[in-house]
Amino acid sequence: MVKRIMTFLGSILILLVAIYVVLLILFQQPDKTVAELAPLWAPAPSEFIELDGMQIHLRDEGPKDDPLPIVLLHGTSASLHTWEGWTQALKSQRRVIRFDLPGFGLTGPNPENDYSIERYSKIVIDVMDSLGVDRFVLAGNSLGGYISWATAVFYPQRVEKLVLVDAIGYPYQSTSVPLAFTITQQPLLKLLIGDMLPRSLVVKSVKNVYGDPSKVTPELVDRYYQLTTRTGNRQALEARFEQTQPSELSKRIPEIKQPTLIMWGQEDRLIPVELGRRFQEEIENSELVIFATLGHVPHEEDPESTVKSVIDFLQQ
């Protein structure tokens, strides 16, 4: 009996190994260098600036004499490209600065493996210092929203206005989480899949953050997919989830005095709209705009509609 059980277990193990080898052959996606990715994802006006051992991928567009540039910070696993729609609408009148946060896009990982909110906020200030920008309007989505309001708390003299787009800030309970995020936070599962990156995984994850998944195009998936493979980004994502979670810092949100526009997609299943209402309650000089059909990345899903609210806010 014992021999039969051992034989059966051995057969199962061989089958699992065979399945794993097949999956590895089908879905393995090795890391790619910046040199490989840059021709497609960093044409002009992209530039790279040296900062703390990193090459920050950045775009600085619009009139350089704008006294209050608009700085745009993307969310987890996104890149500066997520703001393309807003940038095109704003840059004829305003200076628009956007860059890939450490751990994402072409900037890649922080060499010190520091993804704390304090470090991210300091990087915003360091980038602005390198560009000679004193005060600015700061806008951010999701993780970028967290960094934005934290920067306003840590460096209030630098931030003129805030735009928070489905921002992280308070502890929250998601109704649906992108599959890629779930895998990254499960060490055993992450160890098993290694460098495998099925395109279907990226498709499902991007569709998860859209109110209307039919808007997710193959070109959009290509961008998320390819930039995820930038050397070090997949490892950095795990560290980001460990180090950059809502924290006691949220108790300081009422300290924010800058005029603040809070924008939220009603169909956001990752960070519920109730948190947008809480931001509005705790930030004295704020207004909330909710987009009924949009999801977690409303600025990317419908840039034309969402940027109108930003333009109105900037004119106040």
N, C-alpha and C positions, 0 to 999 in steps of 0.2 A: 504493500500500500504506500509506504513512504517513498519507495523508488518511483512509483507511478506519479505521485504528487510532484516529486522533484523533476521528473521528465516533463510533466505538464508545465510547471513553472519555467523550466528551461526553454520550452517551446514558446511560451508567452514572451519571455525576455528576448529571444531571437526575433520574434515578430515585431516587438516594439523597436528594437534596434534597426530592423529593416525599414520600418515606417519612418523612423527618424532620419535615416540616411536618404530616403526618397525625398522627404520634406526639405532636407538640407540642400539636395541637388536642385530642387525646384525653386526654393525661396531664398537661398543664401544671397545676401547683398552686402558685399564688403564695403568698408569705408571708402570715401572718395576724398581726394585732396582739394584744397581751395583752387589750385591751378586747374583741376579738371572741371570744377563747377563754375568758376568765375566767368568764362566766356558767355555762358547763358544767363547767369544770375547777377553779374556785376558789370554790365556795360555802363558807359557814361549815362548819367552823371555820378555813378558810384565811385567812391574813393575809400581808401583804407588809411586809418590814422593809428599810430603807435600809442598804446596806453597800457601801462602795467604788464608788459609782456604779451599783450594781445594786439592783433591787428583788427581794429573795430571797423566793420563794414558800414559805411555811412552814405547818406545822400543829403545834400544841402542845396535846396532849390529856392527860387524866388528872389526878390530884391534883397540884397545884402545890407541895405541901409534901413531895413525894417527894425524899429526900436524894440519890438516885442515878437521875436520869432515864435513859431508854434512847433513844439517838440512832440513827436508821436512815438509812443512806446507800445510794441506789440505784446501779445500774450504767449503762453507756453506753446512751444513747438511751431510758432509762426515766425515771421521775419518782417523786415521793413516793407516787403512787397504787399503786405496785407493792407497798407494805407495808400495804395496807388490811386484809388478813386478819389479820396479826400485830397491828396496832394495835387492832382490835376485840377481840381476845383478851386483850390486855395492859392496856388503858387503864382498866379498872375498878379495878385495883390499882396500876398504875405510871404515872408520867408518861412519855409517849411523844412524842418530837420528831422530825419528819422534814421535810426540805426538798428542793426541786429544786436540784441542783448547778448551778453556772454552766455554761452551754452546753447545758442541757437543760430540759425542762418549761417552765414559765412564767417561771422566772428568766431564761432566755436568756443570751446571750453575755457573757463578761467583757470590759468595755470596753478593757482592756489586752491582750486576746488572750493571756492567760497561763493555760495549762492544765497547768502543771507540777505534779508531785505535792506540791512544797513549798507552792505557792500554794493548792492545794486543801485541804491540811492546815491552813494558816493560816486559811482561810475557816471551817472547822469550829470552830476556837477563837474566831474573831471572832463567829460566830453564837451560840455558847454564852455569850460575854461579854455580848453584847447582851441575852441572856435572863437574865443573872445566875446562870448555872449554872457551878459550880466543877468538880466531878468528875462523871463520867457513865460509863455503859456504852455502848460504841460498837460498832454492828453494821453490816456493809456487804456488799453483793453485788457481785462482779466488780470493776469500777472502784471502787465504793464500798468493797469489801473492801481494795483496795490503799490507798485513802485512810485507811481505819480503822487498819490496822497501821502505816502510815507516821506517822499522828498519834500512835500509842502510842510510836513510836520518838522522834519529835521533841519530844513533850510528855508524857512518861510520868507526870508528876505530875497530869495532868488525867484520864487514862483509868483507870477502876477495873477493868473487865473488857472482853474483846473477843469478838465473835462474827463469824467470817469465813465467808461463804457463797459458795462457788465463787469465791474471791478471786484476783485477779491478784497476782503477786508475783515469780515466777520466769519466765525465758524458757520458752516452751512451743510445742508444735507442735499445732495444731488438726487434727482429722479432718474438720471441717466448719465453715465460717464463714458467718454470715448474709450473704445477697447484698448487702444495703444496706451492710454494713461493707466488703465487697470493692470495691464501686463507689466508695465514699468515698475509698479508698486508691489508686485509679487515676486520676491527674489528667486524662488525656486523656478517659477515659470519663465522668468527672464533668463535664468541660467540655461534652461533647456533650449530656448529658442536661439540663444546666442546672437549671431549676426543675421539671422533670418528676418526678412522684412517683406511679407506678402503684400503685394499692392492692394489686395482686397482689404487688408487691415487698415491701410491709410484711407481708402475710400470710405469705409464704415465710420472711421473716426472723424473725418471731416464732415460727412453727412450728419453726424450726431450733433454738431454744433451749429447747424443751419436750421432755421425755421422751415425752410422749403428745400429739402434735399435735392430736388430736381435742378436747383441752381448750381450744384457742384459739377463742374465740367472736368473732362480729362486733363485739360491744361492746368487747372487748379490743383488737381491731385498730383500731377507731375511735379509741381513746385514744392508741395509739402513733402512728397516722397523723396525727391532728390536732395533737398536741403537737410533732411533727417540723416542722410548718409554722410554728411560732412564729418570728417575724422573727429571723434571725441563727442559728438552731439548726443549719441544714444546713451553713453555713460553719464554725461552731464545731466540728462533729463532725470535720471534716478536721483542724483544728488540734489537737484532743484526741488523735487518733491519732498525729500527728507528735510531740507533746510528752510524752505520758504513756504511755510504754512501760516494761516491766520493765527495771530498771537495776541499777547497782552497789549501790543501796540495799538490794537483797535480801540482801546480805552482813550486814546489821545485824539481820535477823530474829531470830537467836539472842539478841539483846539484850532481846527482849520477855519480861517477867517476869509480866505480868498473867495471871490465869486466862483461858484462851482456849478457846472452843468453836469447832471447825472443822466446818462442815457442807458436804456435797457431794452432788450428784446423780450417781449412777453412770452415767447416760446423758448426761452433759455432753460434747458433742462439740466445744465451743469451748475449754474449759480442762480437760484430762483429770484424772481423779480422783487420778492419781499425784502431782499437785502438792499435793493435800490431805494425802496421806501425808507429803510432804516438810515441809509446815508443821508437822505433828504431831511429826516427828522433831526439828525445829530450835527449836520453842517448848517450853521445858521444862515449863511448867505448862499442858498442853493436852490436849484429848480430841477425837477425830474421830468424827463420826456420818455414815454414808453411807446415802443413800436409794436403794434398788435401782432404782426405776422412774422417777425424776425426772431432769430435765435441768439446764440452766445456771441456771435461776431457780426453785429448789425452793420458796422462800418464797412465790412468786406462784402456782406451779403447784399446790401442795398446802399452803396455809397452816395448815390444821388439824393435819396430822401434824407439820410441821416446827416449829411454835411450841411444841409440847409439849416438845421437847428444850430449847428456850430457857427455858421456864418452870422446868424441872428444874435447868438450869444456874444460873439466877438465884437459886434457893433454896439453893444450896450455900454 
